[in-house]
Amino acid sequence: MKKDIHPANYREVVFKDMSNEEIFITRSTVATRETIEIDGVTYPLVKLEITSSSHPFFTGKQKLVDTAGRVDKFMSRYSVRNKK
């Protein structure tokens, strides 16, 4: 194996899924300013919107994410066309 090719800041990091509050502790070099304490140990924290624990493909559950009423606006606009 080649020497000195791996990054120096390779450490344990917590990835947190914000939609279901699930956390994953893994090793990474990602830069972050936030930290979280788990079992008395402080880890760097990376917040994620969606992971395999909340993605519909992996969970088998479909979930509509309504951002500022966009889904309702779309449904009201295009549901009229389906009725004709």
N, C-alpha and C positions, 0 to 999 in steps of 0.2 A: 504494500500500500504506500501511496505517496504521503510524505510528511508535510505538515503545515498547509493543507488545502482546506481544512475545515474552519468555519468561523469561530472566533474566540468567545462570542457572547451566546453560545448555545446553552440554553437553560430551560428549566421547567416553567411553563406558562399555562395560565388558565384561560380557556376559551368558554365564554358564556353565551348561550342562546337566549336572546332577550324575549322571544315569543313564548317559551315555556320554562325559562329559568334553569335549564339543565346546564351543568358545567362539565368540561372535559379538561383534564390535566395532561399535558403532553409536552414534549421538548420542542423548542422553536427558537428562532433568532429574531422574531418579529419585535419591532420597536413599539413601546407603549408607555404612556405616562401614568395610567391608572394601576392600582394594586388592589388585591383582595386577600383577606386572611382566611385560611382554611386549616382547621385543626392546629392552630397556633403557628402556622408557617405562612409568611407573606409571599405571594406570587404576583408577577405582572399579570394584568387582566386585559383581555381582548374581547370586546363585545361584538357579537354577530347577530344579524337579523334573522338568518335562517341557517339551519344545519340539517344533518341527516335525521336528527331526532324530531324535527318539526316540518320537514319538507313533505308535501303530499305524495310524491313518488315513493318515498321510503315508508311513510306511515300508512298509506292507503286511505287517508281521510282527505277529502277536498275541503278547503277553507278559503272563503272569499275575503280578501283584504280590501276593505273600503277606505280609500284615501280621499277625504274631503268630499264624500258623496259621489264620487266618480262612477261607481258601480250603479247606483240608483239613477243617475243621470243617463247612463248608457242604456239601462233597461227601459226607462221611460221613453227615450228617444226611438229605440228600435223595436219596442214591443208593439207599437202602432202599425208598423209594416207587416208584422206577422198576422195581425188580426184581419187585414184586408184580403 
